[in-house]
Amino acid sequence: MAVIRMNLLSKSLGRQTNITVVLPTMTYDDMAAGKEVYQPGMRYQLMYLLHGTYGDETDYLHFTNIVRYADEHKLAVVMPAAANSDYADYLQGPRYFTWITEELPLVLKTLFPISDRREDTFVAGLSMGANGAMKIAMAYPGRFAAALMMSGAARLGEELPAFAKSRREESMALPDLADFYGDLAYFSGSRFDAYAQAEQHASSGISLPRMFFTCGTEDIRALPRCRKAADFLTGLGCDVFYEEVPGYQHEWDFWDLSLRKAIGGWLPLRHGPILQEEGKEG
């Protein structure tokens, strides 16, 4: 597996930023079997993997086995740095939502052997990253086959004021949610309201991605959000998988387990590269 740490200039952010990309490469088993791994024009399915609050693009490398899981199942993974942005655009400042949904896909398609077809593209995240994954999937349902939310879900407008207050009381400095969303009284129905976006798409007959939610039973803050999101999307007719795992809290052991389950079985993966003749239409 190739692990690529990149620093590049982003127009959306107005500065240099970091991404980590993992790409399948030849393994010892391939070499021992005399298997031809590298074929010109082949591509890989892609998963955007979003970190949580206080995290960065290296978290999953340090605290999970994402490299091994991706290598075993021949999946490309990109992990962007998003600071504590809530995966939104600042009203005045860096536009993280725009960076990840508009600029970064173009960068990846240009520089790496990845497929941009809907059936080959996934988004996942934990905690704040779960909010980002659901928000992005509901904003652009035509781009993603599935989304994985671990220990979290998109923000609900009715809960946002209380959540904003709790963020201001954190011991470590965090941006105010109003820096992204303006007057929180107007969040519901806005472009960052994943629930409103999902409802609008469903009423228009637009197919929503398959949605996977998983949370530990002892994660008392995230569990209610996961339940609400899963119930809401199920009510819209969305294909939803929901799991509560006994004994786990908001912790890396759980997120590593969730990634192993998702990549090994839940997500509609090919478990192999897309050869040139197979991907001509993409």
C-alpha positions as CSV (number, residue, x, y, z in Angstrom):
1,M,0.0,0.0,0.0
2,A,1.3,3.5,-0.9
3,V,0.7,6.1,1.8
4,I,1.1,9.6,0.3
5,R,1.3,12.7,2.4
6,M,0.6,15.8,0.4
7,N,0.7,19.6,1.0
8,L,-0.9,21.6,-1.8
9,L,-2.4,25.0,-2.4
10,S,-6.2,25.3,-2.2
11,K,-8.1,28.1,-3.8
12,S,-11.2,27.3,-1.6
13,L,-9.1,27.6,1.6
14,G,-6.9,30.4,0.4
15,R,-3.7,28.6,1.7
16,Q,-1.7,25.4,1.7
17,T,-3.4,22.4,3.1
18,N,-2.7,18.7,3.8
19,I,-4.2,15.5,2.6
20,T,-3.3,11.9,3.1
21,V,-4.0,9.4,0.3
22,V,-3.6,5.6,0.5
23,L,-3.5,3.6,-2.7
24,P,-3.3,-0.1,-3.2
25,T,0.0,-1.4,-4.6
26,M,1.7,-4.7,-5.0
27,T,1.7,-6.9,-1.9
28,Y,4.1,-9.8,-0.9
29,D,1.3,-12.2,-1.7
30,D,1.0,-10.8,-5.2
31,M,4.7,-11.0,-5.7
32,A,4.8,-14.6,-4.5
33,A,2.0,-15.6,-6.8
34,G,3.6,-13.9,-9.8
35,K,0.5,-11.8,-10.2
36,E,0.5,-8.8,-12.5
37,V,-0.7,-5.9,-10.3
38,Y,0.1,-2.8,-12.3
39,Q,-2.0,-2.3,-15.5
40,P,-2.0,1.0,-17.3
41,G,-5.4,2.7,-17.1
42,M,-6.7,0.8,-14.1
43,R,-8.4,2.7,-11.3
44,Y,-9.7,2.2,-7.8
45,Q,-12.9,2.9,-5.9
46,L,-12.5,5.8,-3.5
47,M,-13.6,6.6,0.0
48,Y,-13.3,10.1,1.5
49,L,-12.6,9.5,5.2
50,L,-13.3,12.5,7.5
51,H,-11.7,13.1,10.9
52,G,-13.4,14.4,14.0
53,T,-13.1,17.5,16.1
54,Y,-9.5,18.3,17.2
55,G,-8.2,15.8,14.6
56,D,-6.4,16.1,11.3
57,E,-5.6,14.1,8.2
58,T,-3.3,11.7,10.0
59,D,-5.7,10.5,12.7
60,Y,-6.8,7.3,11.0
61,L,-3.2,6.4,10.1
62,H,-2.2,6.7,13.8
63,F,-5.2,5.1,15.5
64,T,-6.7,2.6,13.1
65,N,-5.7,-0.1,10.6
66,I,-7.1,1.8,7.6
67,V,-4.0,1.2,5.5
68,R,-4.3,-2.6,5.9
69,Y,-8.1,-2.7,5.4
70,A,-7.8,-0.5,2.2
71,D,-4.9,-2.6,0.9
72,E,-6.7,-5.9,1.5
73,H,-9.9,-4.7,-0.3
74,K,-8.1,-2.6,-3.0
75,L,-9.8,0.6,-2.0
76,A,-8.2,4.1,-2.4
77,V,-8.8,6.4,0.6
78,V,-8.3,10.1,0.9
79,M,-8.2,11.9,4.3
80,P,-8.3,15.7,4.1
81,A,-7.5,18.1,6.9
82,A,-10.5,20.1,7.9
83,A,-9.5,21.6,11.2
84,N,-12.5,22.2,13.5
85,S,-14.6,23.5,10.6
86,D,-17.7,21.3,11.1
87,Y,-17.2,20.6,7.4
88,A,-18.8,23.9,6.4
89,D,-17.7,27.1,4.8
90,Y,-16.7,30.0,7.0
91,L,-18.8,33.1,6.2
92,Q,-15.5,35.0,5.9
93,G,-12.6,32.7,5.6
94,P,-11.7,29.2,4.4
95,R,-14.4,27.2,2.6
96,Y,-13.9,23.6,3.8
97,F,-17.2,22.3,2.4
98,T,-16.4,23.7,-1.0
99,W,-12.8,22.4,-0.8
100,I,-13.9,18.8,-0.1
101,T,-16.9,18.7,-2.4
102,E,-15.7,20.7,-5.4
103,E,-12.0,21.4,-5.5
104,L,-10.6,18.2,-4.0
105,P,-12.4,15.8,-6.3
106,L,-10.9,17.5,-9.3
107,V,-7.5,17.3,-7.8
108,L,-7.8,13.6,-7.1
109,K,-9.2,12.8,-10.5
110,T,-6.3,14.7,-12.1
111,L,-3.5,13.2,-10.0
112,F,-4.5,9.7,-9.0
113,P,-5.9,6.5,-10.6
114,I,-9.4,6.8,-9.0
115,S,-12.9,6.4,-10.4
116,D,-15.3,9.2,-10.0
117,R,-18.4,7.2,-10.9
118,R,-21.2,7.1,-8.3
119,E,-21.0,3.4,-7.8
120,D,-17.3,3.7,-7.0
121,T,-17.4,6.6,-4.5
122,F,-18.1,6.6,-0.8
123,V,-17.8,9.1,2.1
124,A,-17.3,8.2,5.8
125,G,-16.4,9.9,9.0
126,L,-16.5,9.8,12.8
127,S,-18.1,12.2,15.2
128,M,-17.7,15.7,13.5
129,G,-16.6,13.7,10.4
130,A,-19.9,11.8,10.6
131,N,-21.7,15.1,10.5
132,G,-19.6,16.0,7.4
133,A,-20.2,12.6,5.7
134,M,-24.0,12.8,6.1
135,K,-24.0,16.5,5.1
136,I,-21.9,15.9,1.9
137,A,-23.9,12.7,0.9
138,M,-27.2,14.5,1.2
139,A,-25.9,17.6,-0.6
140,Y,-24.6,15.5,-3.5
141,P,-26.6,12.2,-3.6
142,G,-25.7,11.7,-7.2
143,R,-22.0,11.4,-6.4
144,F,-22.0,8.7,-3.7
145,A,-23.1,5.1,-3.6
146,A,-22.9,5.0,0.2
147,A,-22.0,6.9,3.3
148,L,-20.8,5.6,6.7
149,M,-21.5,7.6,9.8
150,M,-19.6,6.4,12.9
151,S,-20.7,7.8,16.3
152,G,-22.4,10.8,14.9
153,A,-24.8,12.3,12.3
154,A,-25.6,15.7,10.7
155,R,-26.6,18.7,12.8
156,L,-30.2,19.2,13.5
157,G,-31.4,22.9,13.4
158,E,-33.4,22.6,16.6
159,E,-30.4,21.3,18.5
160,L,-27.9,23.7,17.1
161,P,-28.1,26.5,19.7
162,A,-27.5,24.2,22.6
163,F,-24.7,22.5,20.7
164,A,-23.1,25.9,19.9
165,K,-23.3,26.8,23.6
166,S,-21.6,23.6,24.6
167,R,-18.8,24.2,22.1
168,R,-18.2,27.7,23.6
169,E,-17.8,26.1,27.0
170,E,-15.1,23.6,25.7
171,S,-11.8,23.9,27.5
172,M,-10.0,24.0,24.1
173,A,-10.7,26.8,21.6
174,L,-13.3,26.1,18.9
175,P,-14.8,28.3,16.3
176,D,-18.3,29.6,17.0
177,L,-20.9,27.8,14.8
178,A,-22.2,31.2,13.8
179,D,-18.8,31.7,12.0
180,F,-20.1,29.1,9.5
181,Y,-23.8,29.2,9.6
182,G,-24.6,32.8,10.6
183,D,-27.8,33.2,12.7
184,L,-28.5,29.7,13.9
185,A,-32.2,30.5,13.8
186,Y,-32.0,30.2,10.0
187,F,-30.0,27.0,9.8
188,S,-33.0,24.8,9.2
189,G,-33.7,24.6,5.5
190,S,-30.3,26.0,4.6
191,R,-27.8,24.3,2.2
192,F,-26.0,22.8,5.2
193,D,-29.1,21.3,6.7
194,A,-28.7,17.6,5.6
195,Y,-32.2,16.7,6.7
196,A,-33.8,19.4,4.6
197,Q,-31.6,18.4,1.7
198,A,-32.5,14.7,2.0
199,E,-36.2,15.6,2.2
200,Q,-36.0,17.7,-0.9
201,H,-34.2,15.1,-2.9
202,A,-36.6,12.3,-1.8
203,S,-39.6,14.4,-2.7
204,S,-38.1,15.0,-6.2
205,G,-37.5,11.3,-6.7
206,I,-33.7,11.6,-6.5
207,S,-32.1,8.4,-5.2
208,L,-30.3,8.8,-2.0
209,P,-27.0,6.9,-1.2
210,R,-27.1,3.9,1.1
211,M,-26.6,5.1,4.6
212,F,-24.7,3.2,7.3
213,F,-24.9,4.3,10.9
214,T,-23.0,2.7,13.8
215,C,-22.6,3.8,17.4
216,G,-21.5,2.4,20.7
217,T,-24.3,1.9,23.3
218,E,-22.2,3.8,25.9
219,D,-21.7,6.8,23.6
220,I,-24.4,8.8,25.4
221,R,-24.0,12.0,23.4
222,A,-23.8,10.6,19.9
223,L,-26.3,7.7,20.2
224,P,-29.4,9.9,20.1
225,R,-28.2,11.7,17.0
226,C,-27.5,8.5,15.2
227,R,-31.0,7.1,16.1
228,K,-32.7,10.3,15.0
229,A,-30.9,10.4,11.7
230,A,-31.4,6.7,10.9
231,D,-35.2,7.0,11.7
232,F,-35.6,10.2,9.6
233,L,-33.9,8.7,6.6
234,T,-35.7,5.4,6.9
235,G,-38.9,7.4,6.9
236,L,-37.9,9.0,3.6
237,G,-37.5,5.5,2.0
238,C,-33.7,5.6,2.1
239,D,-31.8,2.3,2.3
240,V,-30.5,2.6,5.9
241,F,-28.3,0.2,7.9
242,Y,-28.2,0.9,11.7
243,E,-26.2,-0.8,14.3
244,E,-25.6,-0.2,18.1
245,V,-22.6,-2.1,19.5
246,P,-22.7,-2.9,23.2
247,G,-20.0,-1.6,25.5
248,Y,-18.3,1.0,23.3
249,Q,-18.0,4.7,23.9
250,H,-16.6,7.5,21.8
251,E,-13.3,5.7,21.1
252,W,-10.8,4.5,18.5
253,D,-11.2,0.8,19.2
254,F,-14.8,1.2,18.1
255,W,-14.0,3.3,15.0
256,D,-11.3,0.8,13.9
257,L,-13.8,-2.1,14.3
258,S,-16.4,-0.1,12.3
259,L,-14.0,0.6,9.4
260,R,-13.1,-3.1,9.3
261,K,-16.8,-4.1,9.1
262,A,-17.6,-1.4,6.6
263,I,-14.7,-2.1,4.2
264,G,-14.8,-5.8,4.7
265,G,-18.6,-6.3,4.2
266,W,-21.0,-3.4,4.4
267,L,-20.0,-1.1,1.6
268,P,-20.6,-2.2,-2.0
269,L,-16.9,-2.7,-2.9
270,R,-15.4,-4.5,-5.8
271,H,-12.5,-5.7,-3.7
272,G,-10.3,-5.2,-6.7
273,P,-9.2,-2.6,-9.3
274,I,-11.3,-1.3,-12.2
275,L,-9.5,-2.3,-15.3
276,Q,-9.3,0.0,-18.3
277,E,-11.9,-1.9,-20.4
278,E,-14.4,-1.9,-17.5
279,G,-14.2,1.8,-16.8
280,K,-14.4,3.2,-20.3
281,E,-17.8,4.8,-19.7
282,G,-16.5,6.5,-16.5
